């Protein structure tokens, strides 16, 4: 039986894909125009989007590492998307929501039998 995904999971996938798409578009633009900044645009948008996706996919099984990856990815995507105003707000909402989910997750007990 497949477990129902929450809105945080879908929201994280959406934002991760949005950052990847923006990173691909900016990378193509930089390469065609020769303006420079390839490392900045590719690193922050594609790298940030990849971390958001990885963290979001990890969040249901390993909430704390998933939260850390999601937060780093969102932080990377804040600066290059700041001109849109709405995307940074959406990224901050994802950080808060995934942080609350990670905090609400039960602490894994490490009892050794033996």
C-alpha positions as CSV (number, residue, x, y, z in Angstrom):
1,X,0.0,0.0,0.0
2,X,1.4,3.4,-1.0
3,X,1.7,6.0,1.8
4,X,-0.1,9.3,1.1
5,X,2.3,12.1,0.5
6,X,1.8,15.4,2.4
7,X,1.7,18.9,1.0
8,X,5.3,19.5,2.1
9,X,6.5,16.7,-0.1
10,X,4.7,18.0,-3.2
11,X,5.6,21.6,-2.4
12,X,9.3,20.6,-2.1
13,X,9.2,18.7,-5.3
14,X,7.7,21.7,-7.1
15,X,10.2,24.2,-5.7
16,X,13.1,21.9,-6.5
17,X,12.0,21.4,-10.1
18,X,11.4,25.2,-10.3
19,X,15.0,25.9,-9.3
20,X,16.3,23.2,-11.7
21,X,14.3,24.7,-14.6
22,X,15.5,28.2,-13.8
23,X,19.1,27.0,-13.5
24,X,18.9,25.3,-16.9
25,X,17.4,28.4,-18.5
26,X,20.0,30.7,-16.9
27,X,22.9,28.3,-17.8
28,X,21.7,28.3,-21.5
29,X,21.4,32.1,-21.4
30,X,24.9,32.6,-20.0
31,X,26.5,30.2,-22.4
32,X,24.8,31.8,-25.4
33,X,25.4,35.4,-24.4
34,X,28.9,34.9,-22.9
35,X,28.0,37.3,-20.0
36,X,29.7,35.2,-17.4
37,X,28.5,34.0,-14.1
38,X,28.1,30.4,-15.2
39,X,29.4,29.1,-11.9
40,X,27.0,31.4,-9.9
41,X,23.9,30.6,-11.9
42,X,24.5,26.9,-12.3
43,X,25.8,26.4,-8.7
44,X,23.0,28.2,-6.9
45,X,20.0,27.2,-9.0
46,X,20.9,23.7,-10.2
47,X,22.8,22.9,-7.0
48,X,20.1,24.4,-4.8
49,X,17.4,22.7,-6.7
50,X,19.1,19.3,-6.5
51,X,19.6,19.7,-2.7
52,X,15.9,20.7,-2.3
53,X,14.8,17.6,-4.2
54,X,17.2,15.3,-2.3
55,X,16.1,16.8,1.0
56,X,12.4,16.6,0.1
57,X,12.7,13.0,-1.0
58,X,14.6,12.1,2.2
59,X,12.3,14.0,4.6
60,X,9.7,11.3,5.1
61,X,12.2,8.6,6.0
62,X,15.0,10.6,7.6
63,X,13.5,14.0,8.7
64,X,16.6,15.7,10.2
65,X,19.0,15.1,7.3
66,X,16.2,15.8,4.9
67,X,15.6,19.1,6.6
68,X,19.3,20.0,6.5
69,X,19.6,19.3,2.8
70,X,16.4,21.2,2.1
71,X,17.5,24.2,4.1
72,X,20.9,24.4,2.3
73,X,19.2,24.1,-1.1
74,X,16.7,26.8,-0.3
75,X,19.4,29.1,1.1
76,X,21.4,28.6,-2.2
77,X,18.3,29.5,-4.2
78,X,17.4,32.6,-2.3
79,X,19.9,35.1,-3.8
80,X,19.4,34.2,-7.5
81,X,15.6,34.3,-7.3
82,X,15.4,37.4,-5.1
83,X,14.3,39.5,-8.0
84,X,11.0,37.5,-8.2
85,X,10.1,38.3,-4.5
86,X,7.6,35.4,-4.4
87,X,10.1,32.5,-4.9
88,X,12.3,33.5,-1.9
89,X,9.1,33.7,0.2
90,X,8.1,30.2,-1.0
91,X,11.6,28.9,-0.2
92,X,11.4,30.3,3.3
93,X,7.9,28.7,3.8
94,X,9.5,25.3,2.7
95,X,12.3,25.7,5.2
96,X,9.8,26.4,8.0
97,X,7.4,23.6,7.1
98,X,10.2,21.0,6.7
99,X,11.7,22.2,10.0
100,X,8.5,21.7,11.8
101,X,8.0,18.3,10.2
102,X,11.6,17.3,11.3
103,X,11.0,18.6,14.8
104,X,7.7,16.6,15.1
105,X,9.3,13.4,14.0
106,X,10.0,10.8,16.7
107,X,13.6,10.5,17.8
108,X,15.0,7.2,16.6
109,X,15.8,5.0,19.5
110,X,19.1,3.2,19.3
111,X,18.7,0.3,21.6
112,X,21.3,-2.4,21.2
113,X,20.3,-5.9,21.9
114,X,22.9,-8.1,23.1
